[in-house]
Amino acid sequence: MAGIYIHIPFCKKACHYCNFHFSTQTKYIDAFETSIIKEITLQKTYLSEPIETLYFGGGTPSLLSTETLSSIYAHIQQNFDLAPGLEFTIEANPDDISLEKAQAWKALGINRLSIGIQSFQPHSLAWMNRAHTVEQSHEALSNAKTAGFENMSTDLIYGTPHLSDNDLLEDIKWLKHYNIPHISCYALTVEEKTALHTLIEKQKMEGVDAGHQARHFEIIVNELSNNGFEHYEISNFSKPGWRSKHNSNYWNGIPYLGLGPSAHSYNKISRQWNVANNQLYFQSIAKNQVPFELEPLEIVTRYNEYMMIALRQMEGFSTLHIQTVFGTSYLEHTLNVASNFINEGKLIQTDLGYTLSKQAKFFADGIASDFFIVA
């Protein structure tokens, strides 16, 4: 099985923290539609397996008209073998989710929504420069429910300077109220070349505090775990049976094709990514050329990525997998590094290998980096 990701590189406005590729020049959406349809044809042989997940991400895919979404989906159907039970996700901003649009998405075949709530606190939304209001978030969730969507995920951003512990608890309370089965929680990070980074550097906005974020992370883990959610990946929580199949496949090394500007593709032996420039993308596709860079994946790179991803997941890393895929020397290296973390109580043994203890999860990326091998 495999997956397809389509990057929609347009937004109404720029969130201060965002470092994804996007443009507010929505007048180019028609040119994008023409190009993405052509790229679908150009890349139809990249994957040989049936497609079990289709994901429209961005940017803001919910900006696209139903007609544009339908046209793109029709060309996916024509060029790829879609497996029964396809998980078909669209990312959406609350201000785009009218009842009419939600019903149209449902009729098209979209069966999973990923909604960028981020917070139910007005001051937090203003600080992030989000385009929607708290009232629109409530309306969007109600409209999605009325349209018949059960498989829904919402994003929360925690650790912002003005988000109190009680604010965070109220955000979680609302998601429980709407019975959302999947919640993605992200610590606000200050990325270079973002508006947020510039504003903090100029001391026009308050920066983030690691201790504040760690406390928020602990609150989230405790609250959601106590309410029946699996903490199946560092940033992701789901009720049993409601994990994101698309993202889980990413993390488990399933091949995927990325379409659109800046989109990444992976086929187990190499990774490639399209140019992160809309006009260059349009121009290349018009010449029947997909504008991408290619990275062959050496065994060291694949090991390092496996450790990074495995330690972010509930199941942790498998010693058998490391032995089978990477060999004895890699297993010996892994167990040698792991011994210190085991003694410190940061790694605990499972039936297949080791996973992070609860208190170590907030430091997952740092711990994983200690396992990295530098070629």
C-alpha positions as CSV (number, residue, x, y, z in Angstrom):
1,M,0.0,0.0,0.0
2,A,1.0,3.6,-0.5
3,G,-0.1,7.2,0.0
4,I,-0.5,10.4,-2.0
5,Y,0.0,13.9,-0.5
6,I,-1.1,17.0,-2.4
7,H,0.3,20.3,-1.2
8,I,-2.0,23.3,-1.7
9,P,0.3,26.3,-1.4
10,F,-2.2,29.1,-0.7
11,C,-3.5,30.8,2.5
12,K,-5.7,33.8,3.2
13,K,-3.1,35.3,5.5
14,A,0.3,34.4,7.0
15,C,0.3,33.0,10.5
16,H,3.3,34.4,12.4
17,Y,4.8,31.0,13.3
18,C,4.4,29.2,9.9
19,N,7.4,28.1,7.9
20,F,5.6,25.9,5.4
21,H,5.6,26.9,1.8
22,F,2.6,29.0,0.9
23,S,1.5,32.1,-0.8
24,T,-1.4,34.6,-0.2
25,Q,-1.6,35.2,-4.0
26,T,-4.7,33.1,-4.4
27,K,-5.2,34.5,-7.9
28,Y,-2.9,31.7,-9.0
29,I,-5.2,28.9,-7.9
30,D,-6.4,28.2,-11.4
31,A,-2.8,27.9,-12.7
32,F,-2.1,25.6,-9.7
33,E,-5.0,23.3,-10.7
34,T,-3.8,23.1,-14.3
35,S,-0.3,22.2,-13.1
36,I,-1.2,19.7,-10.4
37,I,-3.4,17.8,-12.9
38,K,-0.5,17.6,-15.3
39,E,1.9,16.5,-12.5
40,I,-0.5,13.7,-11.6
41,T,-0.1,12.3,-15.1
42,L,3.7,12.8,-15.1
43,Q,4.1,11.0,-11.8
44,K,1.6,8.2,-12.3
45,T,4.3,5.5,-12.4
46,Y,6.1,6.6,-9.3
47,L,4.1,4.3,-7.1
48,S,3.4,0.6,-8.0
49,E,1.2,-0.2,-5.0
50,P,-2.5,0.6,-4.5
51,I,-3.2,3.9,-2.8
52,E,-4.8,3.6,0.7
53,T,-4.4,7.2,1.8
54,L,-5.0,10.5,0.0
55,Y,-4.2,13.7,1.9
56,F,-4.8,17.3,0.8
57,G,-2.4,19.5,3.0
58,G,-0.9,22.9,2.9
59,G,-1.2,25.8,3.0
60,T,-5.0,25.8,3.3
61,P,-6.7,23.2,1.1
62,S,-10.1,24.3,2.3
63,L,-9.6,27.5,0.1
64,L,-10.1,25.4,-3.0
65,S,-13.6,25.3,-4.5
66,T,-15.4,22.0,-4.5
67,E,-15.1,21.9,-8.3
68,T,-11.3,22.2,-8.1
69,L,-11.1,19.5,-5.5
70,S,-13.4,17.3,-7.6
71,S,-11.3,17.8,-10.7
72,I,-8.0,16.9,-8.9
73,Y,-9.6,13.9,-7.3
74,A,-11.0,12.7,-10.6
75,H,-7.5,12.7,-12.1
76,I,-6.1,10.8,-9.1
77,Q,-8.8,8.2,-9.7
78,Q,-7.9,8.0,-13.4
79,N,-4.2,7.5,-12.9
80,F,-3.8,5.5,-9.7
81,D,-5.3,2.3,-8.2
82,L,-7.2,3.4,-5.2
83,A,-7.7,0.8,-2.5
84,P,-11.1,0.0,-1.0
85,G,-11.6,2.0,2.2
86,L,-9.4,4.9,1.1
87,E,-8.6,7.3,3.9
88,F,-9.3,10.7,2.2
89,T,-8.2,13.7,4.3
90,I,-8.4,17.4,3.8
91,E,-6.9,20.0,6.1
92,A,-9.3,22.9,6.7
93,N,-9.4,26.2,8.6
94,P,-12.5,26.9,10.7
95,D,-13.5,30.0,8.7
96,D,-13.8,27.9,5.6
97,I,-16.1,25.2,7.0
98,S,-19.7,26.2,6.2
99,L,-22.3,23.4,6.4
100,E,-22.7,23.6,2.6
101,K,-19.0,23.1,2.0
102,A,-18.7,20.3,4.6
103,Q,-21.6,18.5,2.9
104,A,-20.0,18.9,-0.5
105,W,-16.7,17.4,0.8
106,K,-18.6,14.5,2.2
107,A,-20.4,13.9,-1.1
108,L,-17.1,14.1,-3.0
109,G,-15.7,11.2,-0.9
110,I,-13.6,13.0,1.7
111,N,-14.0,11.0,4.9
112,R,-11.6,12.7,7.3
113,L,-11.1,16.3,8.3
114,S,-8.0,17.8,9.9
115,I,-9.1,21.2,11.4
116,G,-6.7,23.9,12.4
117,I,-8.4,25.0,15.6
118,Q,-5.0,25.9,17.3
119,S,-6.8,27.4,20.3
120,F,-10.2,28.5,21.6
121,Q,-8.6,31.6,23.3
122,P,-9.1,34.9,21.4
123,H,-5.8,36.3,22.7
124,S,-3.9,33.2,21.6
125,L,-5.4,33.3,18.0
126,A,-4.5,37.0,17.8
127,W,-0.9,36.4,18.9
128,M,-0.5,33.7,16.2
129,N,-2.2,36.0,13.6
130,R,-4.8,33.3,12.8
131,A,-7.5,34.1,10.2
132,H,-10.4,32.6,12.2
133,T,-12.3,33.5,15.4
134,V,-13.3,31.3,18.3
135,E,-16.9,31.6,17.2
136,Q,-15.9,30.2,13.8
137,S,-14.2,27.3,15.4
138,H,-17.4,26.3,17.3
139,E,-19.4,26.7,14.1
140,A,-17.0,24.7,12.0
141,L,-17.0,21.8,14.4
142,S,-20.8,21.8,14.6
143,N,-21.1,22.0,10.8
144,A,-18.7,19.1,10.3
145,K,-20.7,17.0,12.8
146,T,-24.0,17.9,11.1
147,A,-22.5,17.0,7.7
148,G,-21.7,13.5,9.0
149,F,-18.0,13.6,9.7
150,E,-16.9,11.3,12.5
151,N,-13.3,10.9,11.6
152,M,-12.0,14.3,12.6
153,S,-8.6,15.6,13.9
154,T,-8.0,19.0,15.4
155,D,-4.7,20.8,15.9
156,L,-3.8,22.6,19.1
157,I,-0.8,24.8,19.7
158,Y,0.5,25.0,23.2
159,G,3.3,26.8,25.0
160,T,2.5,30.2,23.6
161,P,3.5,33.0,26.0
162,H,0.0,34.2,26.9
163,L,-1.7,30.7,27.0
164,S,-2.2,29.9,30.7
165,D,-2.6,26.4,32.1
166,N,-6.3,27.1,32.6
167,D,-6.6,28.3,29.0
168,L,-5.1,25.0,27.8
169,L,-7.4,23.0,30.0
170,E,-10.4,24.9,28.5
171,D,-9.1,24.1,25.0
172,I,-9.0,20.4,25.8
173,K,-12.4,20.6,27.5
174,W,-14.0,21.9,24.3
175,L,-12.5,19.1,22.2
176,K,-13.8,16.6,24.6
177,H,-17.2,18.3,24.4
178,Y,-17.3,17.8,20.6
179,N,-16.0,14.2,21.0
180,I,-13.1,14.7,18.6
181,P,-11.4,11.3,18.2
182,H,-7.9,12.6,17.1
183,I,-6.0,15.5,18.5
184,S,-2.6,16.8,17.3
185,C,-0.7,19.0,19.8
186,Y,2.3,21.0,18.8
187,A,4.6,23.0,21.0
188,L,5.1,26.4,19.4
189,T,8.5,26.6,17.8
190,V,10.2,29.7,16.6
191,E,11.5,29.0,13.1
192,E,14.0,31.2,11.4
193,K,12.7,33.3,8.5
194,T,9.2,33.5,10.0
195,A,7.4,36.7,11.0
196,L,7.4,35.4,14.6
197,H,11.2,35.0,14.7
198,T,11.6,38.5,13.3
199,L,9.2,40.0,15.8
200,I,10.9,38.3,18.8
201,E,14.3,39.3,17.6
202,K,13.1,42.9,17.5
203,Q,11.6,42.5,20.9
204,K,8.1,43.3,19.6
205,M,6.7,40.0,20.8
206,E,7.5,37.8,23.8
207,G,9.5,34.6,23.1
208,V,8.6,31.1,24.2
209,D,9.7,29.5,27.5
210,A,10.8,25.8,27.5
211,G,9.6,25.3,31.1
212,H,6.2,26.7,30.2
213,Q,6.0,24.3,27.2
214,A,7.1,21.3,29.2
215,R,4.4,21.9,31.8
216,H,1.8,22.3,29.0
217,F,2.9,19.0,27.4
218,E,2.5,17.3,30.8
219,I,-1.0,18.7,31.2
220,I,-2.0,17.5,27.7
221,V,-0.6,14.0,28.2
222,N,-2.3,13.6,31.5
223,E,-5.7,15.0,30.4
224,L,-5.9,13.1,27.2
225,S,-4.6,9.8,28.6
226,N,-7.1,10.0,31.4
227,N,-9.8,10.4,28.8
228,G,-9.1,7.3,26.8
229,F,-6.7,8.7,24.2
230,E,-3.6,6.8,23.0
231,H,-0.5,8.9,23.0
232,Y,0.6,7.0,19.8
233,E,3.1,9.6,18.6
234,I,4.8,12.5,20.4
235,S,2.4,15.1,19.0
236,N,-0.6,12.9,18.3
237,F,-3.3,11.4,20.4
238,S,-6.3,9.3,19.3
239,K,-9.1,7.3,20.6
240,P,-8.5,3.5,19.9
241,G,-9.1,2.9,16.2
242,W,-8.9,6.6,15.1
243,R,-5.2,7.0,14.4
244,S,-4.2,8.9,11.3
245,K,-3.5,6.1,8.8
246,H,-1.7,8.5,6.4
247,N,0.7,9.9,8.9
248,S,1.2,6.5,10.5
249,N,2.3,5.2,7.1
250,Y,4.8,8.0,6.8
251,W,6.3,7.0,10.1
252,N,6.4,3.3,9.3
253,G,8.2,3.7,6.0
254,I,5.4,3.2,3.6
255,P,6.1,4.8,0.2
256,Y,4.2,8.0,-0.7
257,L,4.1,10.5,-3.6
258,G,4.0,14.2,-3.0
259,L,2.4,16.4,-5.6
260,G,2.6,20.2,-5.8
261,P,5.2,22.9,-4.9
262,S,7.5,21.8,-2.0
263,A,5.9,18.3,-1.7
264,H,8.1,15.4,-0.7
265,S,8.1,11.8,-2.1
266,Y,9.6,8.6,-0.8
267,N,10.0,5.2,-2.3
268,K,12.2,3.4,0.3
269,I,15.5,3.9,-1.6
270,S,15.3,7.7,-2.2
271,R,13.6,10.9,-1.2
272,Q,12.7,13.7,-3.6
273,W,11.1,17.1,-3.1
274,N,9.6,19.6,-5.5
275,V,10.8,23.2,-5.8
276,A,9.3,25.4,-3.2
277,N,8.4,28.2,-5.6
278,N,5.0,28.4,-7.3
279,Q,6.0,30.1,-10.5
280,L,9.0,27.9,-11.1
281,Y,6.8,24.9,-10.4
282,F,4.2,26.1,-12.9
283,Q,6.8,26.8,-15.6
284,S,8.5,23.4,-15.3
285,I,5.3,21.4,-15.3
286,A,4.2,23.3,-18.4
287,K,7.3,21.9,-20.1
288,N,6.3,18.4,-18.9
289,Q,9.1,18.4,-16.3
290,V,8.7,17.8,-12.6
291,P,11.1,20.2,-10.8
292,F,12.5,18.1,-8.0
293,E,15.8,17.4,-6.2
294,L,16.7,13.8,-5.4
295,E,18.4,12.3,-2.3
296,P,19.5,8.6,-2.4
297,L,19.0,7.2,1.1
298,E,22.2,5.6,2.4
299,I,22.0,3.1,5.2
300,V,23.2,5.5,7.8
301,T,20.5,8.0,6.9
302,R,17.8,5.4,6.9
303,Y,19.0,4.2,10.4
304,N,19.1,7.7,11.8
305,E,15.6,8.4,10.5
306,Y,14.3,5.2,11.8
307,M,15.5,6.0,15.3
308,M,14.1,9.5,15.2
309,I,10.7,8.3,14.1
310,A,10.5,5.2,16.2
311,L,11.3,7.0,19.4
312,R,8.5,9.5,18.7
313,Q,6.0,6.6,18.5
314,M,4.3,4.7,21.3
315,E,5.8,1.3,20.2
316,G,9.4,2.6,20.2
317,F,12.2,0.9,18.3
318,S,12.4,-2.8,17.5
319,T,15.7,-4.6,18.0
320,L,14.7,-7.3,15.5
321,H,14.0,-4.6,12.9
322,I,17.4,-3.0,13.5
323,Q,19.1,-6.4,13.3
324,T,17.2,-7.5,10.1
325,V,17.3,-4.2,8.2
326,F,20.6,-2.6,9.3
327,G,22.7,-5.4,10.7
328,T,24.5,-6.5,13.8
329,S,26.9,-3.5,14.1
330,Y,23.9,-1.1,14.1
331,L,22.1,-3.2,16.8
332,E,25.3,-3.2,18.9
333,H,25.5,0.6,18.6
334,T,21.8,1.0,19.5
335,L,22.0,-1.2,22.6
336,N,25.2,0.5,23.7
337,V,23.6,4.0,23.5
338,A,20.4,2.7,25.0
339,S,22.1,1.4,28.1
340,N,22.5,4.9,29.6
341,F,18.9,5.8,29.0
342,I,17.7,2.5,30.4
343,N,19.7,3.2,33.6
344,E,18.2,6.7,33.8
345,G,14.7,5.4,33.4
346,K,14.2,7.1,30.1
347,L,13.8,3.9,28.1
348,I,11.7,1.0,29.1
349,Q,11.7,-2.5,27.6
350,T,8.8,-3.7,25.4
351,D,8.2,-7.1,23.8
352,L,10.0,-5.9,20.6
353,G,12.6,-3.5,21.9
354,Y,12.4,-0.2,23.8
355,T,10.2,2.8,24.1
356,L,10.5,6.1,25.9
357,S,9.1,6.4,29.4
358,K,6.4,9.0,30.1
359,Q,8.8,11.5,31.6
360,A,11.2,11.3,28.7
361,K,8.7,11.9,25.9
362,F,9.0,15.7,25.9
363,F,12.8,15.2,25.1
364,A,12.2,12.5,22.4
365,D,14.1,14.4,19.6
366,G,17.1,15.1,21.8
367,I,17.3,11.5,23.0
368,A,16.9,10.2,19.4
369,S,19.8,12.4,18.2
370,D,22.1,10.6,20.6
371,F,21.6,7.4,18.6
372,F,22.5,9.1,15.3
373,I,25.6,7.8,13.4
374,V,27.6,10.4,11.6
375,A,28.8,9.0,8.3
